[in-house]
Amino acid sequence: MTEVPMTTAEKAEAEIYEFLDTDIQRARDLVGIYHAVTQREQFSRATPDVIRNFARSYGDDNPLFVDEEYGRDTRWGGQIAPPMINIALRQELLADSVPRDQRRPAFRGIHVFVSGSTTDWYRPVYDGDTIYSFHGFEKVELKESEFAGRSLLVTRIHVQFNQRAEVVQAQRVLTIHTERHESKKRKKYDAIEAATYTPEDIAAIDELYAAEKPRGAETRYWEDIQVGDSLGDMVKGPLTATDMMVFHSGGYGFAPYTPSAGRLAHKNRKRIGPFYIPNEQGIPDVAQRIHWDSEYARSIGLPAAYDYGMMRDCWLSHYLTDWIGDAGWIESMSSQMRKFNYLGDTHYFTGHVVGKRTEGDRHLVDLEFRGTSQRGEVTCPATATVSLPSRASDLAILPTAPREWERIAAQMLKRHGELRAEKRRSDQT
């Protein structure tokens, strides 16, 4: 008799994934240790197409990002990448093997989602730039979660630098790890109903879209800003599975699990079998489908598939770049993902100025803003500091990256080159 593979729901009922104490201790031991990132993202070098397609993947039509010629008439001298390009762009570094006692814990079967992030930007990414990265754990905290009982909060830092060892940005990401069987026992989300829309509802959303536009070449000066000023309105949604596919097309979501097709998917299943769980047809499919497969999401206790936290970070940064104009610069942005953003949800972005100040020759403005769902829930509150031109200098001054990070970047690039040379000599013998 042929054994029929378990469905998604049956698999979720049968499998119980709990934290291993050794994994938790390993995570704590790794705090403060940096390693080169040796896996590439979907893209490794910035090109006009990569930059444009990434911007379009989250709905951004700012010509500074999508037009190869437009940027030549700005202070940047050419097309630059959107702020969140780091999530889709990275070349692998060659590096010495990580000692066994410094390897990241597996957290096998544990569900992971992004709760929030803080990003600092130091330089733009241009056409032709290759981006590398080093990373490490900055903080590890074990706690009881409202969503899933015992959970582990891990703050990871990712420092990105270019081929000249210049740090372009650093991102701290808070991820929440939960025991899968625990989330199914909770009834917190049972009352959430899928959003539905009338033609009139869609027309109202369309009116908001029609009113949006980037500030562009109209310079926003620091002297003209007042505390309490509105940042305007932006809308995103209603969220669809198509939105998720388009977001992936911009390059996000392929590392480290490398979802693939055909023969490559077969090889990937051999590499990371637990990542593949049979769907309702008995076909092994990626656990990552929780972001577009509502049946699978319901099997682990959620009402529907939901977005990536990084997608909303892209939306939040889009809101800022539309407001600051071509001449402004986002210095830092912190966000929290307090609620899920389910398929069908619509988000409305609003914000205001909460402060303005100078630091040396930088003219800074502090902002508070948020995304609010059609249920009236603020799902992604955020704060940011932006640098704007002053009328005196007519130039937004960029911050300086920590020298220690650039020293580490230079050392890693040096070792990368040495290992490349060794490999080339070995291949020639």
Salt bridges, closest charged atoms under 4 A:
GLU13 OE2 - LYS184 NZ 3.64
GLU15 OE2 - LYS11 NZ 3.25
GLU18 OE2 - HIS181 NE2 3.50
GLU41 OE2 - ARG90 NH1 3.46
ASP49 OD1 - ARG52 NH2 2.55
ASP60 OD1 - HIS318 NE2 3.43
GLU69 OE1 - ARG72 NH1 3.18
ASP96 OD1 - ARG415 NH2 2.83
ASP120 OD2 - ARG172 NH1 3.57
ASP129 OD1 - ARG164 NH2 3.59
GLU138 OE1 - ARG172 NE 2.99
GLU146 OE1 - LYS188 NZ 3.27
GLU166 OE1 - ARG164 NE 3.13
GLU179 OE2 - ARG150 NH2 3.10
GLU182 OE2 - HIS181 NE2 3.12
GLU182 OE2 - LYS185 NZ 3.76
GLU182 OE1 - ARG186 NH1 3.43
GLU218 OE2 - ARG215 NH2 3.44
ASP224 OD2 - ARG391 NH2 2.48
ASP293 OD2 - ARG289 NE 3.19
GLU295 OE1 - ARG298 NH2 3.80
ASP307 OD2 - ARG312 NE 2.87
ASP322 OD2 - HIS318 NE2 3.66
GLU331 OE2 - ARG362 NE 2.52
ASP345 OD2 - ARG375 NH2 2.69
GLU359 OE2 - ARG357 NH1 2.44
GLU359 OE1 - ARG362 NH2 3.31
ASP366 OD2 - ARG357 NE 2.81
GLU377 OE1 - ARG375 NE 3.52
GLU404 OE2 - ARG407 NH2 2.29
GLU406 OE2 - ARG123 NH1 2.85
GLU418 OE2 - LYS414 NZ 2.60
GLU418 OE1 - ARG415 NH1 3.04
GLU422 OE2 - ARG415 NH1 3.88
ASP427 OD2 - LYS423 NZ 3.15
